[in-house]
Amino acid sequence: MTTAVYPRLIKRVRAVLIDSVVVPVAAVASLAIGYWSGVTDIWGRSLLVAIPILLLEPGLVSWTRGTVGHHIMGIQVTKTDGVSRLGFFAATVRAVVKFLFGWFSLIFVLTTTKHQAIHDLAAHSIVTHRDAGALPAYELVPERHIESPQFVYPSRMKRALFIVLYWALISVALVIGAAFLLSDTCAASNQCSALDYLVSTAMNVLWLVSTGALVVLGWSGRLPGAKRRPASAG
């Protein structure tokens, strides 16, 4: 097994952003071509949308080790050995889980030893550089050591429970805050002003950032109630 070096999270975010443009554009183009060709039934149109999605996500990942976004960013998806390609089924599982969890999945890149998102864990995959030798040192991220031998950590179950508890409290607080900050017309009839949209966007960003912080802090044993403690000397 080769020693893998991993990309910074920002590269994976950029790859996702690129794919979030490429895949819908391809699906719409396929649907338009089908419409001009006389495809009108619902199953035919569904197939026209599904084909480019399957080709551009699990297809490319399985056959070329990455989506369009991965290729542009110089990163690749492999099995955990850092070399072998994923099979089409595993790549499809990875794509489905990524779609279901969205941006939340990428938060786990900050907490896992091999910098794996939830969809990587589900598919037993990792994301590495295609040509690490051509990159500066700051782009090469080694495996992460989550638990230091200098500390005693709460059980994983306890850490997970406190992460969920704090996440629930923060989520409720943000919902209450949004209820006070959004105008009555926006809350009641969805007739929102530019300021309402700005507040809503800010709340969503704050929720995502706070969720990421909770996962990172909680898993490393730094949340009150589930804190790590120094290992006893000797």
Secondary structure, 3 states (H helix, E strand, C coil): CCCCCECCHHHHHHHHHHHHHHHHHHHHHHHHHHHHCCCCCHHHHHHHHHHHHHHHHHHHHHHHCCCHHHHHHCEEEEECCCCCCCCHHHHHHHHHHHHHHCHHHHHHHHCCCCCCCHHHHHHCEEEEECCHHHCCHHHCECCCCCCCCCEECCCHHHHHHHHHHHHHHHHHHHHHHHHHHCCHHHHHHCCCCHHHHHHHHHHHHHHHHHHHHHHHHHHCCEECCEECEECCCC
